[in-house]
Amino acid sequence: MSTDIAVTTQGHVATIEIQRPPLNYFDLQLIRDIADALDKIDANGEIRAVVLAAQGKAFCAGADFNTPARDAPASGDQRDGGHLYIEAVRIFRNKKPIVAAVQGAAIGGGFGLAMSADFRVTCPEARFAANFTRLGFHPGFGLTVTLPEAIGKSNAELMFYTSRRVTGEQALAMGLASVLVPQDQVRAAAMSLAQEIAECSPLGLLSTRATMRAGLADRVKHATDHELTEQNRLRVTDDFREGVKSTAERRSANFTGK
């Protein structure tokens, strides 16, 4: 496991903290580290709930398209994100409830990571965005499954088709977040919710969560297979290059449909 995450325990709650501030961009290694940590937590009978948190001003700003990945790709499948989504599906296969402490931006794939949790605790300053269409890209990280299941198809389509950013207050109103607190209280509130969950019977928790999330990982696997196909198709287009360039330059994109 790399030094980009830290795992701590407090009673029956484990905290996984992403440590790539300020924006906590992800790559294959980070997602694999989180999946590995969750596997170890699943094997630890003392842990009953998990807090997923991050250092810095953002929860996770997704992939950094302007910087080469840390992972030197050994094959086209790894380069095109296939291996990353294999690791992402592992996260969805974990057995214990996860509370995401979203203190800032959760953008693109980082939004997808936040949606892998059972609950999201957030603040007014947070921003949730499935910004893929503004990049000339296709949604990923299983968001085409998790987002409509959480907020309904129409709200999900609105977020996908506009790439608009949703505030913490809006997230609470639409069911995207479960708790809204001041920014400096997000981590504590997430821990409080996780501790409340951990007070329940571990056998009852595991059984009930397995029922509530039955088939989710398989649906995400099917979705990411399709998402990856579309992302690979769009990745080589002029629109994608323009979307990434215009975002980096903080200007409106000049899309041509090519």
Beta strands, then each sheet from edge to edge (+ up, - down):
strand 1: 5-10
strand 2: 13-18
strand 3: 49-54
strand 4: 98-102
strand 5: 105-107
strand 6: 119-122
strand 7: 127-129
strand 8: 166-167
strand 9: 179-180
sheet 1: 1+ 2- 3- 4- 6- 9-
sheet 2: 5+ 7+ 8-
end
